[in-house]
Amino acid sequence: MKMTTVGIVTPINKEEMKELLRETRETLATADCKSGPAPTFGLVDLWRVRKNNKTSSSLRRFI
């Protein structure tokens, strides 16, 4: 069986390589950020998650 391979990637010249490797500075946009208190995960939230998991697993058991 004869196989021919054709290059998938074309060679990159020096100017294109410089353009690809050029470093750009990043800026952080902080104007639209809200600085309110972070949401907390309390005891009631844990109880609700465990309650929902118990009911969904019991429903799957009867099917």
All heavy atoms as a GROMACS GRO file, in nm:
protein
  499
    1MET      N    1   0.085  -0.116   0.000
    1MET     CA    2   0.000   0.000   0.000
    1MET      C    3   0.090   0.124   0.000
    1MET      O    4   0.180   0.136   0.082
    1MET     CB    5  -0.089  -0.002   0.124
    1MET     CG    6  -0.171   0.122   0.137
    1MET     SD    7  -0.261   0.134   0.293
    1MET     CE    8  -0.374   0.002   0.280
    2LYS      N    9   0.064   0.213  -0.092
    2LYS     CA   10   0.142   0.336  -0.100
    2LYS      C   11   0.074   0.445  -0.018
    2LYS      O   12  -0.047   0.460  -0.021
    2LYS     CB   13   0.154   0.382  -0.245
    2LYS     CG   14   0.237   0.290  -0.330
    2LYS     CD   15   0.252   0.348  -0.468
    2LYS     CE   16   0.336   0.258  -0.555
    2LYS     NZ   17   0.352   0.311  -0.689
    3MET      N   18   0.155   0.516   0.053
    3MET     CA   19   0.101   0.627   0.132
    3MET      C   20   0.174   0.754   0.094
    3MET      O   21   0.296   0.755   0.083
    3MET     CB   22   0.120   0.601   0.282
    3MET     CG   23   0.043   0.480   0.332
    3MET     SD   24   0.062   0.458   0.508
    3MET     CE   25  -0.032   0.593   0.571
    4THR      N   26   0.099   0.859   0.074
    4THR     CA   27   0.159   0.988   0.050
    4THR      C   28   0.119   1.081   0.163
    4THR      O   29   0.006   1.080   0.210
    4THR     CB   30   0.112   1.048  -0.084
    4THR    OG1   31  -0.031   1.061  -0.079
    4THR    CG2   32   0.150   0.960  -0.200
    5THR      N   33   0.213   1.155   0.210
    5THR     CA   34   0.183   1.249   0.317
    5THR      C   35   0.201   1.390   0.263
    5THR      O   36   0.297   1.422   0.194
    5THR     CB   37   0.278   1.227   0.436
    5THR    OG1   38   0.411   1.241   0.392
    5THR    CG2   39   0.257   1.090   0.498
    6VAL      N   40   0.106   1.471   0.295
    6VAL     CA   41   0.110   1.611   0.256
    6VAL      C   42   0.117   1.691   0.385
    6VAL      O   43   0.042   1.666   0.480
    6VAL     CB   44  -0.015   1.649   0.175
    6VAL    CG1   45  -0.013   1.797   0.140
    6VAL    CG2   46  -0.026   1.562   0.052
    7GLY      N   47   0.204   1.788   0.390
    7GLY     CA   48   0.218   1.870   0.510
    7GLY      C   49   0.091   1.948   0.539
    7GLY      O   50   0.039   2.019   0.454
    8ILE      N   51   0.042   1.933   0.660
    8ILE     CA   52  -0.080   2.004   0.699
    8ILE      C   53  -0.048   2.148   0.736
    8ILE      O   54  -0.122   2.239   0.705
    8ILE     CB   55  -0.146   1.931   0.818
    8ILE    CG1   56  -0.188   1.790   0.775
    8ILE    CG2   57  -0.265   2.007   0.870
    8ILE    CD1   58  -0.237   1.706   0.889
    9VAL      N   59   0.065   2.167   0.800
    9VAL     CA   60   0.102   2.299   0.849
    9VAL      C   61   0.197   2.364   0.750
    9VAL      O   62   0.296   2.304   0.708
    9VAL     CB   63   0.170   2.287   0.986
    9VAL    CG1   64   0.208   2.424   1.039
    9VAL    CG2   65   0.080   2.215   1.084
   10THR      N   66   0.166   2.486   0.713
   10THR     CA   67   0.255   2.559   0.623
   10THR      C   68   0.366   2.624   0.705
   10THR      O   69   0.345   2.662   0.821
   10THR     CB   70   0.179   2.668   0.546
   10THR    OG1   71   0.121   2.758   0.640
   10THR    CG2   72   0.071   2.608   0.459
   11PRO      N   73   0.483   2.637   0.650
   11PRO     CA   74   0.592   2.699   0.726
   11PRO      C   75   0.562   2.846   0.756
   11PRO      O   76   0.498   2.916   0.678
   11PRO     CB   77   0.712   2.687   0.633
   11PRO     CG   78   0.665   2.627   0.507
   11PRO     CD   79   0.523   2.590   0.521
   12ILE      N   80   0.607   2.891   0.873
   12ILE     CA   81   0.582   3.029   0.918
   12ILE      C   82   0.710   3.109   0.898
   12ILE      O   83   0.818   3.066   0.939
   12ILE     CB   84   0.541   3.030   1.066
   12ILE    CG1   85   0.413   2.948   1.084
   12ILE    CG2   86   0.521   3.171   1.116
   12ILE    CD1   87   0.370   2.934   1.228
   13ASN      N   88   0.695   3.226   0.838
   13ASN     CA   89   0.813   3.311   0.821
   13ASN      C   90   0.841   3.389   0.950
   13ASN      O   91   0.764   3.384   1.045
   13ASN     CB   92   0.797   3.404   0.700
   13ASN     CG   93   0.678   3.495   0.715
   13ASN    OD1   94   0.627   3.515   0.823
   13ASN    ND2   95   0.633   3.549   0.603
   14LYS      N   96   0.952   3.460   0.953
   14LYS     CA   97   0.996   3.526   1.076
   14LYS      C   98   0.901   3.635   1.122
   14LYS      O   99   0.876   3.653   1.241
   14LYS     CB  100   1.136   3.585   1.057
   14LYS     CG  101   1.243   3.481   1.051
   14LYS     CD  102   1.380   3.545   1.041
   14LYS     CE  103   1.488   3.439   1.038
   14LYS     NZ  104   1.622   3.496   1.034
   15GLU      N  105   0.843   3.711   1.029
   15GLU     CA  106   0.752   3.819   1.066
   15GLU      C  107   0.626   3.764   1.132
   15GLU      O  108   0.577   3.818   1.232
   15GLU     CB  109   0.714   3.903   0.943
   15GLU     CG  110   0.829   3.987   0.888
   15GLU     CD  111   0.920   3.906   0.797
   15GLU    OE1  112   0.874   3.803   0.744
   15GLU    OE2  113   1.037   3.946   0.781
   16GLU      N  114   0.572   3.656   1.076
   16GLU     CA  115   0.453   3.594   1.136
   16GLU      C  116   0.485   3.537   1.273
   16GLU      O  117   0.403   3.544   1.365
   16GLU     CB  118   0.398   3.486   1.045
   16GLU     CG  119   0.336   3.539   0.917
   16GLU     CD  120   0.296   3.428   0.822
   16GLU    OE1  121   0.338   3.312   0.842
   16GLU    OE2  122   0.222   3.458   0.727
   17MET      N  123   0.602   3.479   1.289
   17MET     CA  124   0.643   3.424   1.417
   17MET      C  125   0.655   3.534   1.522
   17MET      O  126   0.612   3.518   1.635
   17MET     CB  127   0.775   3.348   1.404
   17MET     CG  128   0.818   3.280   1.531
   17MET     SD  129   0.706   3.153   1.586
   17MET     CE  130   0.755   3.020   1.482
   18LYS      N  131   0.712   3.649   1.485
   18LYS     CA  132   0.722   3.761   1.578
   18LYS      C  133   0.584   3.811   1.619
   18LYS      O  134   0.561   3.846   1.734
   18LYS     CB  135   0.802   3.874   1.515
   18LYS     CG  136   0.951   3.849   1.512
   18LYS     CD  137   1.024   3.967   1.452
   18LYS     CE  138   1.173   3.937   1.442
   18LYS     NZ  139   1.247   4.049   1.384
   19GLU      N  140   0.492   3.815   1.523
   19GLU     CA  141   0.356   3.861   1.552
   19GLU      C  142   0.287   3.766   1.649
   19GLU      O  143   0.216   3.808   1.741
   19GLU     CB  144   0.276   3.872   1.422
   19GLU     CG  145   0.135   3.919   1.440
   19GLU     CD  146   0.124   4.063   1.485
   19GLU    OE1  147   0.215   4.142   1.457
   19GLU    OE2  148   0.023   4.093   1.550
   20LEU      N  149   0.308   3.637   1.632
   20LEU     CA  150   0.245   3.539   1.719
   20LEU      C  151   0.305   3.541   1.859
   20LEU      O  152   0.235   3.515   1.958
   20LEU     CB  153   0.258   3.399   1.660
   20LEU     CG  154   0.174   3.370   1.536
   20LEU    CD1  155   0.211   3.235   1.479
   20LEU    CD2  156   0.026   3.375   1.571
   21LEU      N  157   0.432   3.569   1.871
   21LEU     CA  158   0.499   3.565   2.000
   21LEU      C  159   0.505   3.699   2.072
   21LEU      O  160   0.562   3.708   2.180
   21LEU     CB  161   0.641   3.510   1.983
   21LEU     CG  162   0.649   3.366   1.931
   21LEU    CD1  163   0.794   3.325   1.911
   21LEU    CD2  164   0.580   3.271   2.027
   22ARG      N  165   0.444   3.802   2.014
   22ARG     CA  166   0.448   3.934   2.075
   22ARG      C  167   0.365   3.935   2.203
   22ARG      O  168   0.255   3.883   2.209
   22ARG     CB  169   0.393   4.038   1.978
   22ARG     CG  170   0.408   4.181   2.028
   22ARG     CD  171   0.358   4.279   1.929
   22ARG     NE  172   0.216   4.252   1.908
   22ARG     CZ  173   0.146   4.299   1.807
   22ARG    NH1  174   0.202   4.372   1.717
   22ARG    NH2  175   0.018   4.271   1.795
   23GLU      N  176   0.420   3.994   2.307
   23GLU     CA  177   0.354   3.999   2.436
   23GLU      C  178   0.258   4.117   2.439
   23GLU      O  179   0.291   4.228   2.399
   23GLU     CB  180   0.457   4.015   2.547
   23GLU     CG  181   0.397   4.019   2.685
   23GLU     CD  182   0.502   4.035   2.792
   23GLU    OE1  183   0.622   4.034   2.760
   23GLU    OE2  184   0.463   4.049   2.908
   24THR      N  185   0.138   4.094   2.488
   24THR     CA  186   0.040   4.201   2.503
   24THR      C  187   0.008   4.216   2.650
   24THR      O  188  -0.001   4.119   2.725
   24THR     CB  189  -0.089   4.172   2.425
   24THR    OG1  190  -0.143   4.048   2.471
   24THR    CG2  191  -0.063   4.164   2.276
   25ARG      N  192  -0.012   4.338   2.694
   25ARG     CA  193  -0.044   4.366   2.833
   25ARG      C  194  -0.193   4.347   2.856
   25ARG      O  195  -0.275   4.386   2.773
   25ARG     CB  196  -0.005   4.510   2.869
   25ARG     CG  197   0.141   4.539   2.853
   25ARG     CD  198   0.217   4.473   2.963
   25ARG     NE  199   0.360   4.498   2.946
   25ARG     CZ  200   0.450   4.449   3.024
   25ARG    NH1  201   0.415   4.373   3.124
   25ARG    NH2  202   0.577   4.474   3.002
   26GLU      N  203  -0.226   4.288   2.968
   26GLU     CA  204  -0.366   4.268   3.004
   26GLU      C  205  -0.408   4.373   3.105
   26GLU      O  206  -0.331   4.413   3.191
   26GLU     CB  207  -0.386   4.130   3.064
   26GLU     CG  208  -0.363   4.017   2.965
   26GLU     CD  209  -0.394   3.882   3.026
   26GLU    OE1  210  -0.453   3.878   3.135
   26GLU    OE2  211  -0.358   3.782   2.964
   27THR      N  212  -0.532   4.417   3.092
   27THR     CA  213  -0.586   4.513   3.188
   27THR      C  214  -0.708   4.449   3.254
   27THR      O  215  -0.781   4.370   3.193
   27THR     CB  216  -0.628   4.643   3.120
   27THR    OG1  217  -0.723   4.612   3.017
   27THR    CG2  218  -0.509   4.713   3.057
   28LEU      N  219  -0.730   4.484   3.379
   28LEU     CA  220  -0.844   4.432   3.452
   28LEU      C  221  -0.955   4.536   3.453
   28LEU      O  222  -0.932   4.652   3.487
   28LEU     CB  223  -0.805   4.397   3.596
   28LEU     CG  224  -0.698   4.289   3.611
   28LEU    CD1  225  -0.662   4.275   3.757
   28LEU    CD2  226  -0.749   4.159   3.556
   29ALA      N  227  -1.074   4.494   3.415
   29ALA     CA  228  -1.188   4.585   3.415
   29ALA      C  229  -1.255   4.575   3.552
   29ALA      O  230  -1.322   4.478   3.583
   29ALA     CB  231  -1.285   4.548   3.304
   30THR      N  232  -1.237   4.676   3.634
   30THR     CA  233  -1.294   4.674   3.769
   30THR      C  234  -1.408   4.772   3.785
   30THR      O  235  -1.464   4.783   3.893
   30THR     CB  236  -1.184   4.708   3.872
   30THR    OG1  237  -1.129   4.836   3.841
   30THR    CG2  238  -1.075   4.604   3.872
   31ALA      N  239  -1.447   4.843   3.682
   31ALA     CA  240  -1.552   4.944   3.694
   31ALA      C  241  -1.689   4.880   3.713
   31ALA      O  242  -1.774   4.933   3.784
   31ALA     CB  243  -1.553   5.032   3.570
   32ASP      N  244  -1.714   4.764   3.653
   32ASP     CA  245  -1.846   4.702   3.661
   32ASP      C  246  -1.857   4.598   3.772
   32ASP      O  247  -1.962   4.538   3.789
   32ASP     CB  248  -1.878   4.634   3.528
   32ASP     CG  249  -1.890   4.735   3.415
   32ASP    OD1  250  -1.924   4.850   3.443
   32ASP    OD2  251  -1.867   4.696   3.299
   33CYS      N  252  -1.753   4.577   3.847
   33CYS     CA  253  -1.754   4.475   3.952
   33CYS      C  254  -1.829   4.526   4.074
   33CYS      O  255  -1.815   4.640   4.114
   33CYS     CB  256  -1.612   4.437   3.992
   33CYS     SG  257  -1.522   4.356   3.861
   34LYS      N  258  -1.908   4.437   4.132
   34LYS     CA  259  -1.978   4.471   4.256
   34LYS      C  260  -1.894   4.423   4.373
   34LYS      O  261  -1.843   4.312   4.373
   34LYS     CB  262  -2.115   4.404   4.260
   34LYS     CG  263  -2.208   4.454   4.152
   34LYS     CD  264  -2.341   4.382   4.158
   34LYS     CE  265  -2.431   4.429   4.046
   34LYS     NZ  266  -2.559   4.357   4.046
   35SER      N  267  -1.880   4.505   4.474
   35SER     CA  268  -1.798   4.469   4.588
   35SER      C  269  -1.884   4.438   4.710
   35SER      O  270  -1.854   4.482   4.821
   35SER     CB  271  -1.698   4.580   4.619
   35SER     OG  272  -1.770   4.698   4.651
   36GLY      N  273  -1.992   4.365   4.690
   36GLY     CA  274  -2.079   4.327   4.801
   36GLY      C  275  -2.023   4.207   4.874
   36GLY      O  276  -1.921   4.150   4.838
   37PRO      N  277  -2.092   4.167   4.981
   37PRO     CA  278  -2.044   4.051   5.056
   37PRO      C  279  -2.058   3.924   4.973
   37PRO      O  280  -2.150   3.908   4.894
   37PRO     CB  281  -2.135   4.048   5.178
   37PRO     CG  282  -2.257   4.122   5.137
   37PRO     CD  283  -2.212   4.225   5.037
   38ALA      N  284  -1.966   3.834   4.992
   38ALA     CA  285  -1.967   3.707   4.920
   38ALA      C  286  -2.079   3.619   4.974
   38ALA      O  287  -2.104   3.618   5.095
   38ALA     CB  288  -1.832   3.638   4.934
   39PRO      N  289  -2.148   3.545   4.889
   39PRO     CA  290  -2.254   3.456   4.939
   39PRO      C  291  -2.193   3.344   5.022
   39PRO      O  292  -2.086   3.292   4.991
   39PRO     CB  293  -2.319   3.402   4.812
   39PRO     CG  294  -2.220   3.422   4.705
   39PRO     CD  295  -2.136   3.539   4.744
   40THR      N  296  -2.263   3.306   5.128
   40THR     CA  297  -2.213   3.202   5.216
   40THR      C  298  -2.298   3.077   5.201
   40THR      O  299  -2.414   3.084   5.162
   40THR     CB  300  -2.215   3.248   5.362
   40THR    OG1  301  -2.349   3.282   5.396
   40THR    CG2  302  -2.124   3.368   5.384
   41PHE      N  303  -2.241   2.964   5.235
   41PHE     CA  304  -2.310   2.837   5.231
   41PHE      C  305  -2.331   2.794   5.375
   41PHE      O  306  -2.237   2.751   5.442
   41PHE     CB  307  -2.226   2.734   5.153
   41PHE     CG  308  -2.299   2.606   5.126
   41PHE    CD1  309  -2.389   2.597   5.022
   41PHE    CD2  310  -2.278   2.494   5.206
   41PHE    CE1  311  -2.455   2.479   4.997
   41PHE    CE2  312  -2.344   2.377   5.181
   41PHE     CZ  313  -2.433   2.369   5.076
   42GLY      N  314  -2.453   2.810   5.424
   42GLY     CA  315  -2.478   2.787   5.564
   42GLY      C  316  -2.537   2.650   5.593
   42GLY      O  317  -2.549   2.562   5.506
   43LEU      N  318  -2.577   2.632   5.718
   43LEU     CA  319  -2.632   2.506   5.764
   43LEU      C  320  -2.765   2.475   5.696
   43LEU      O  321  -2.794   2.360   5.659
   43LEU     CB  322  -2.650   2.510   5.916
   43LEU     CG  323  -2.698   2.384   5.983
   43LEU    CD1  324  -2.596   2.273   5.961
   43LEU    CD2  325  -2.720   2.407   6.130
   44VAL      N  326  -2.847   2.577   5.674
   44VAL     CA  327  -2.976   2.557   5.608
   44VAL      C  328  -2.956   2.512   5.464
   44VAL      O  329  -3.028   2.424   5.415
   44VAL     CB  330  -3.060   2.688   5.615
   44VAL    CG1  331  -3.189   2.674   5.538
   44VAL    CG2  332  -3.086   2.725   5.759
   45ASP      N  333  -2.858   2.570   5.397
   45ASP     CA  334  -2.830   2.529   5.259
   45ASP      C  335  -2.784   2.383   5.254
   45ASP      O  336  -2.825   2.308   5.165
   45ASP     CB  337  -2.723   2.619   5.198
   45ASP     CG  338  -2.768   2.764   5.194
   45ASP    OD1  339  -2.886   2.788   5.162
   45ASP    OD2  340  -2.684   2.852   5.224
   46LEU      N  341  -2.700   2.342   5.346
   46LEU     CA  342  -2.654   2.203   5.352
   46LEU      C  343  -2.772   2.110   5.378
   46LEU      O  344  -2.784   2.004   5.316
   46LEU     CB  345  -2.548   2.187   5.460
   46LEU     CG  346  -2.491   2.047   5.478
   46LEU    CD1  347  -2.421   2.002   5.351
   46LEU    CD2  348  -2.396   2.043   5.595
   47TRP      N  349  -2.861   2.148   5.470
   47TRP     CA  350  -2.979   2.068   5.499
   47TRP      C  351  -3.067   2.052   5.375
   47TRP      O  352  -3.115   1.944   5.345
   47TRP     CB  353  -3.058   2.133   5.612
   47TRP     CG  354  -3.187   2.064   5.643
   47TRP    CD1  355  -3.203   1.953   5.719
   47TRP    CD2  356  -3.316   2.101   5.596
   47TRP    NE1  357  -3.336   1.919   5.722
   47TRP    CE2  358  -3.408   2.008   5.647
   47TRP    CE3  359  -3.363   2.205   5.515
   47TRP    CZ2  360  -3.544   2.016   5.620
   47TRP    CZ3  361  -3.499   2.212   5.489
   47TRP    CH2  362  -3.588   2.118   5.540
   48ARG      N  363  -3.086   2.160   5.299
   48ARG     CA  364  -3.170   2.157   5.180
   48ARG      C  365  -3.109   2.066   5.072
   48ARG      O  366  -3.181   1.989   5.007
   48ARG     CB  367  -3.187   2.298   5.125
   48ARG     CG  368  -3.287   2.308   5.012
   48ARG     CD  369  -3.310   2.452   4.968
   48ARG     NE  370  -3.364   2.532   5.078
   48ARG     CZ  371  -3.310   2.644   5.122
   48ARG    NH1  372  -3.200   2.692   5.068
   48ARG    NH2  373  -3.365   2.711   5.222
   49VAL      N  374  -2.978   2.070   5.055
   49VAL     CA  375  -2.911   1.986   4.956
   49VAL      C  376  -2.927   1.839   4.994
   49VAL      O  377  -2.961   1.755   4.911
   49VAL     CB  378  -2.762   2.024   4.944
   49VAL    CG1  379  -2.685   1.919   4.868
   49VAL    CG2  380  -2.749   2.159   4.877
   50ARG      N  381  -2.905   1.807   5.121
   50ARG     CA  382  -2.918   1.668   5.166
   50ARG      C  383  -3.061   1.619   5.155
   50ARG      O  384  -3.087   1.505   5.118
   50ARG     CB  385  -2.865   1.653   5.308
   50ARG     CG  386  -2.714   1.668   5.314
   50ARG     CD  387  -2.663   1.647   5.454
   50ARG     NE  388  -2.698   1.518   5.506
   50ARG     CZ  389  -2.617   1.412   5.506
   50ARG    NH1  390  -2.496   1.425   5.457
   50ARG    NH2  391  -2.656   1.298   5.557
   51LYS      N  392  -3.158   1.705   5.185
   51LYS     CA  393  -3.300   1.668   5.175
   51LYS      C  394  -3.337   1.638   5.030
   51LYS      O  395  -3.404   1.538   5.000
   51LYS     CB  396  -3.386   1.780   5.229
   51LYS     CG  397  -3.533   1.754   5.220
   51LYS     CD  398  -3.612   1.874   5.265
   51LYS     CE  399  -3.759   1.850   5.232
   51LYS     NZ  400  -3.831   1.973   5.214
   52ASN      N  401  -3.293   1.722   4.938
   52ASN     CA  402  -3.324   1.701   4.797
   52ASN      C  403  -3.258   1.574   4.744
   52ASN      O  404  -3.317   1.504   4.661
   52ASN     CB  405  -3.282   1.822   4.714
   52ASN     CG  406  -3.370   1.942   4.742
   52ASN    OD1  407  -3.482   1.928   4.789
   52ASN    ND2  408  -3.318   2.060   4.715
   53ASN      N  409  -3.138   1.544   4.788
   53ASN     CA  410  -3.070   1.422   4.744
   53ASN      C  411  -3.141   1.298   4.795
   53ASN      O  412  -3.153   1.199   4.724
   53ASN     CB  413  -2.925   1.421   4.790
   53ASN     CG  414  -2.839   1.515   4.708
   53ASN    OD1  415  -2.877   1.554   4.599
   53ASN    ND2  416  -2.725   1.551   4.762
   54LYS      N  417  -3.192   1.301   4.917
   54LYS     CA  418  -3.262   1.186   4.972
   54LYS      C  419  -3.390   1.159   4.894
   54LYS      O  420  -3.420   1.045   4.861
   54LYS     CB  421  -3.295   1.209   5.119
   54LYS     CG  422  -3.177   1.197   5.210
   54LYS     CD  423  -3.220   1.220   5.354
   54LYS     CE  424  -3.100   1.218   5.446
   54LYS     NZ  425  -3.136   1.247   5.585
   55THR      N  426  -3.466   1.262   4.862
   55THR     CA  427  -3.592   1.240   4.793
   55THR      C  428  -3.569   1.195   4.649
   55THR      O  429  -3.641   1.108   4.599
   55THR     CB  430  -3.679   1.368   4.793
   55THR    OG1  431  -3.605   1.473   4.732
   55THR    CG2  432  -3.719   1.405   4.934
   56SER      N  433  -3.469   1.249   4.583
   56SER     CA  434  -3.444   1.209   4.444
   56SER      C  435  -3.391   1.066   4.438
   56SER      O  436  -3.425   0.991   4.346
   56SER     CB  437  -3.349   1.305   4.376
   56SER     OG  438  -3.223   1.302   4.438
   57SER      N  439  -3.311   1.024   4.534
   57SER     CA  440  -3.260   0.887   4.531
   57SER      C  441  -3.371   0.788   4.564
   57SER      O  442  -3.374   0.677   4.511
   57SER     CB  443  -3.143   0.871   4.627
   57SER     OG  444  -3.187   0.890   4.760
   58SER      N  445  -3.464   0.824   4.651
   58SER     CA  446  -3.574   0.732   4.682
   58SER      C  447  -3.669   0.719   4.564
   58SER      O  448  -3.727   0.613   4.543
   58SER     CB  449  -3.649   0.779   4.808
   58SER     OG  450  -3.712   0.903   4.782
   59LEU      N  451  -3.684   0.825   4.486
   59LEU     CA  452  -3.770   0.815   4.369
   59LEU      C  453  -3.708   0.724   4.264
   59LEU      O  454  -3.780   0.651   4.194
   59LEU     CB  455  -3.793   0.954   4.308
   59LEU     CG  456  -3.883   1.046   4.387
   59LEU    CD1  457  -3.886   1.185   4.324
   59LEU    CD2  458  -4.024   0.990   4.395
   60ARG      N  459  -3.578   0.726   4.252
   60ARG     CA  460  -3.510   0.641   4.154
   60ARG      C  461  -3.518   0.494   4.194
   60ARG      O  462  -3.514   0.405   4.111
   60ARG     CB  463  -3.364   0.681   4.139
   60ARG     CG  464  -3.347   0.792   4.038
   60ARG     CD  465  -3.200   0.815   4.011
   60ARG     NE  466  -3.169   0.949   4.063
   60ARG     CZ  467  -3.067   0.977   4.140
   60ARG    NH1  468  -2.980   0.886   4.173
   60ARG    NH2  469  -3.048   1.099   4.182
   61ARG      N  470  -3.527   0.466   4.322
   61ARG     CA  471  -3.528   0.330   4.371
   61ARG      C  472  -3.656   0.257   4.329
   61ARG      O  473  -3.655   0.137   4.304
   61ARG     CB  474  -3.515   0.331   4.522
   61ARG     CG  475  -3.452   0.208   4.576
   61ARG     CD  476  -3.425   0.217   4.725
   61ARG     NE  477  -3.352   0.340   4.758
   61ARG     CZ  478  -3.360   0.401   4.875
   61ARG    NH1  479  -3.436   0.354   4.971
   61ARG    NH2  480  -3.292   0.511   4.898
   62PHE      N  481  -3.769   0.326   4.322
   62PHE     CA  482  -3.895   0.263   4.290
   62PHE      C  483  -3.921   0.247   4.142
   62PHE      O  484  -4.010   0.178   4.100
   62PHE     CB  485  -4.010   0.341   4.353
   62PHE     CG  486  -4.009   0.331   4.504
   62PHE    CD1  487  -3.989   0.444   4.580
   62PHE    CD2  488  -4.029   0.210   4.567
   62PHE    CE1  489  -3.986   0.436   4.717
   62PHE    CE2  490  -4.027   0.201   4.705
   62PHE     CZ  491  -4.007   0.315   4.781
   63ILE      N  492  -3.842   0.312   4.061
   63ILE     CA  493  -3.863   0.304   3.915
   63ILE      C  494  -3.804   0.179   3.858
   63ILE      O  495  -3.713   0.121   3.894
   63ILE     CB  496  -3.807   0.430   3.846
   63ILE    CG1  497  -3.888   0.550   3.889
   63ILE    CG2  498  -3.808   0.415   3.696
   63ILE    CD1  499  -3.839   0.681   3.834
   0.00000   0.00000   0.00000
